[in-house]
Amino acid sequence: MGRVRLDEASDHGQPLVRLSPDQLNTLLAPIIVERQLTLVHGNERGLLTLLAHELASGAVRAGGTCIFLDSGTNCRPRLLRSLLRDCPRGALQRVVVGRVLSLSDLEDRLQRVAGVPGASLVVLDSLTGVLNLSVPPGTRGRQRRLFRALEAVRNVLLDSGLHMVATDHSSKHPLTGESRVVGGNVLSHAVDSMVRIDMVDPASGFVRVTVERAPVRLQCPSVVVRVDSTGLHSIREV
């Protein structure tokens, strides 16, 4: 599966996303670069979808267009409007939503994405849903089918210069504490960066976002932010 070195991507001076709060932007913006694939995983569906919406909004704030691929009923226009409330009128129109119900759908949609004016980021929420709708868990050949789809995704990213973020459910091994993502080693080895989001304290709404793997060295691989129904916020905000 083809890769592009981080220092070979075309223009790192122009960020593909501008995220909020600033701590989250400092953590994630450096790994959202052209022609790469990021996996965001965790065991809470709501947190994954919330971060997916923030990433989509971040692409718009940075001046681009986001393709939001929805495997169910995850896309929330009201949340997007709230996240983009400080942007110029019409900003919401630069989040283009598409429905994907299988890996074949995903491959087909991505082939069309290159023709969307200003497209810079693809967000898939969620890869777990797409995979389960395509090939039931435990089915023979499931991993081979996923590998072929990821190869197709990689080729589109290399040709188009887009970055893609996919959300995925994961669980922790009870003994080792190691995260296991739906899609296993095939998926883990196919992505450039892996990010985990976990609830730290439900009472306060504190969540931890951790970059587990990236092709660039980060000063601090983890931040804690606060989550509520309107998005992600600095823990210093009242």
Salt bridges, closest charged atoms under 4 A:
ASP7 OD2 - ARG5 NH2 2.85
GLU34 OE1 - ARG35 NH1 3.24
GLU54 OE2 - ARG61 NH1 2.69
GLU107 OE2 - ARG145 NH1 3.04
ASP108 OD2 - ARG112 NH2 2.68
ASP125 OD1 - ARG45 NH2 2.17
ASP192 OD1 - ARG3 NH1 3.40
ASP192 OD2 - ARG154 NH1 2.87
ASP198 OD2 - ARG196 NE 2.75
GLU212 OE1 - HIS41 NE2 2.68
ASP228 OD2 - ARG226 NH1 3.48
ASP228 OD1 - HIS233 NE2 2.97
GLU237 OE1 - HIS233 ND1 3.58
